[in-house]
Amino acid sequence: MRLVRWLSNPWARARFLWVVAIAYVAWTLFPVVVAVLFSFNGTRSLTSWQGLSTQWYAGNESSVWHDPALRSALVQSLKLSGLTVLIAVPLGVGFALALDRWRGRASGTANFLMLFSFITPEVAIGVALFLFFVQLASGIGTGFEAQVLGLSMYMMAYPVIVVRARLLSIGKEYEEAAMDLGASPTQALRRVLLPLLFPAIFASVAIVFAASIDNFVISQQLSRDASTQTIPILIYSSARRGPLPSLNALASLTLVASTALIAVAAVVYRRFTRAERRAA
């Protein structure tokens, strides 16, 4: 009976949660670790380890550095992610500010529409964007421009959520104090609120970049030909015809880039908020 009470007490300290957490992290990261490991394999095999080598990064004609298809996919992914960040983050920050100050009857509907991409399957959004650019916006059509516009629309919800959460934690006291001291609303926004929002904006940049460089569904639906293939599209199309470890190397490069950017954003956000708490 004591054992039953010990196991069934919902208010006691978590006894098995750490085991579940470690098992989940290990289950999630194990395939990634294997893929990264075999990007350094000494032979073409993806199942048998034959020694450490960096030839799939820059050592032979099939490496990321020398293969035109791999290099083109890498450049395409970086261009697409960078332009998506430049479009989605400023618009998302603007929408977050507008929604935070909107008190009309339609504000709830606007909030729901901004979160629409989170509750709608990405496949449905990809097909809808494809039909839009083919049937309605036929002057643009599919291709790089459609990929940028479609991803920017889809990724805009991330900065809206992150910046609005930061706005709720900041409150309106800083802006009101600046305007009481003689600043105009524009000056209070530019010199007070935006610097306070910098950690959230930087975190939004990292999230949008990482999500864009890994996006497959929308990028694939709006891709025109081999010139608009991104890394996920290339990996998917090559997975059925004997992929080389160079694909693992290409995926490892994007993994390192996105992980490093998110880590930097987390450090910046933590240091900024820590400095705020000390000042308070």
N, C-alpha and C positions, 0 to 999 in steps of 0.2 A: 504494500500500500504506500509506503514511503517513497518507493521508486516511482510509482504511478503519479503521486502528487508532485514529485520533483520534475518529472517529464512534462506534466500537463500545466504547470504554473505559467501562464502567459506573461506575468509581470516580473518574472525573475530575470537575472542577467542572461543574455544570449549565450547558450551553451554550445550550439552546433552551427551558428551562423557563420563563424569564421571558416569552418570546414567547407561549407557550401560556397562561400565567396572564393576561397582558394581553388576549389575544384572548378568553378565556373571560369575563373581567369586562366587556369591551366588548359582547360578544354578549348577556350577561345584562342589562346595564343599559340598552342602547339602547332597547328597547321601553318601559321605565319612563320614561326621559327624554322620549321622544316623547309619552307619555300626559300627563305633567306639563306639558310645553310647550303642548299643545293645550288644557289647562285654562285657559290665559290667552289663548286665541284670541279675536279680536274678533267673530267670527261663529259660527253654529251648525255650521260645517263641521269635520269631524274629519280632513280630508285636505288642505285648502288653508289656508295661514296667511294671515290677513287683518289682522294687527296685534295689538299687546299690549293686553289688557284684563282687568280683574278682575271683570267683570260676572257670571261664572258662580259666583263665590263669594258675592257679596252684592249684585249690581247689578240684577237683574231678577227677574221672578216665577218663572223656572225655575232660579234659583240655589240653592245649598245652603242659604242662610240663609232664603229665602222659600218654597221648595217643601216642603210638609208631608211628602211621602213621603221625600224625601232627608233632611230634618231628623229624622224619626222613625227612619229606618234608622241614622243617626249616633248618636242617643241610645241606641237599642237595642243597638248594637254596644258602646258605651262601658259601658253597664250590664252587659251580659253578660260582657265582659272583666273588669271590675272585680270582680264577684261570683265569677267563676271564680278570679281571683287570691286573693281572700280565703278561698276554700275549698281550692283545690288546693295552694297554697304551704305553709300550716301543716300540712296532712295529709302533704304530701310530705316536709317537714322531719322530722316525727315518724317517718314510715316509714323515712327514711334513718338516723336515729339508732337505731331499733330493729333494722334490718337490719345495721348496723355492729356491734352488740353481740350479735347472735344467733349462737350457736355450735352450735345443735342440728342434727339430721339433716335437718330440712326447710328449713334456711336457704337451701340452693341452689335449691330449688323456689320459695321465696318470692321470691328474687332474680329468677328467670326470670319469674314472674308479674308482677312490677312492671315488667318490660321488655316485657311481652306486647304493649302498644299500639304499640311500635316495629316489631315484626315482623309484625303483623297489618295487612292493608290497611284503610285508613280507611273505605272503602266497606263492608266487612264489619262493622266496628264500628258504623258509622252504622245499617245495617240491623238489626243485633242490638239496638241501643238502641231503635230505633223499635218493633220487635216487643215488647221488654220493657215499654216504657211503654204500649203499646196493649193487649197481651194480659195481662200479669202485674200491672203497676202501673197499672191502668186508672183508679184514683182520681186519679192525677196526669195521665195522658194526655200528649199532645203540647202544646207551648207553651213559654213562657219558663222555667217551673220545670224542665221536662225538659231544655231546652237547657243551663241552668246545671249540673244534676246530671250530664248526659252529658259536657259539656266538662270539668268538674272531674275526673271519672274519667279521661278521656283525657289531660289535661294533667298529672296527678299524677306521671307518670314523669319529667318534666323536672326538677323540684326534687329528686327522689330521686337522679338521676344527678349533678347539679351539687353537691349538698350532700355526697354520699358521696365524690366526688372531693376536695372540700375537707377532709373528715374524714381521708382517707388522707394528705394533705399535712401536716395539723396533727399527727397522732399523738395518743397518749394522755398524753404527758408533762405537759402543762399541767393537765389534770384531776387527775392523780395528785399533782402538786405542790400543787395547791389543797387536796386532801383531806389531804395530809401536814401542811399548815399549819392544819388544823382545820375546813375547810369540809365540809359534808355533801354527798352526791352531788347533791342538788337545788341547793344553792348553787353548787357547781362548775359545774353545767350552766348555771344562770342567769347567773352573774357572770363566768364564764371562757369556757365553750365557745360559748355563743350569740353574745357579742361577736366571737369569732374567726370564727364562721360568717356574720357580717353581710354580707361581700361576696358570698358564695355565695347567701345568701337574697335579697339585692337583685338579683343577676343572675337568679335564678329568677323573681322578680317581673317583670322586664323580658321574659324569654323567654316566660313564660306569657301575659302581656298581649299581646305582639306576635303570638304564635301563635293566641290566641283571637280577636283582632279580625279576623284574616285567615281564620279557619276557615270553610269552606263546607260540607263534606260532612255533618258532624254537625249543624251549625246548620240546614241545609236539611232534613235528614231529620226533625228534631224540631220544625220550624216548624209552627205551626197556621194562621195567616192572615197578612194584611198587617201586623198589629200586631206580629208577631214576626219580621219580615224584618230581617236584618242587612245591612250594606253589601255583602258578597260575594253574598248572595242577590239583592239588588236589582240589582246590576250584571249578574249572569248573566241575570236575567229580562228586563232592558232591552236586552241586547246585540243581540237579534234584531229589534228594532223601532225602529231609528234612534235610537241613544242621543245625548244632548246632551253638550256639553263639561262640563256640570255634574256628570255622573258621573265624569269625569276629575278634576274639582275635589274631589269627595267622596273618591275613592281617594287623591288626593294628600294630603289632610288626614290620613287614617289612616296613610299612608306616613310622613309627617313625624312624627306622634306616636310611632309604634312605633320609628322610627329614632332619634329623640331620646332615648327612654327606654333603648334598648339602648346608645347612645353614653354616656349618663350612667352606666349600670351598668358599662361597660368602664372608664371613667375612675376610678370609685370602687374597683373591684376592683384596678386597677393601682396606685393610690396606696396602698391599704391594704396590699397585699402588698409594695410597695416600702418602706413604713415598717416592716413586719415584718422585712425583710431587713436594714435599717439597724440596727434594735434588736438583731438577732441578731449 
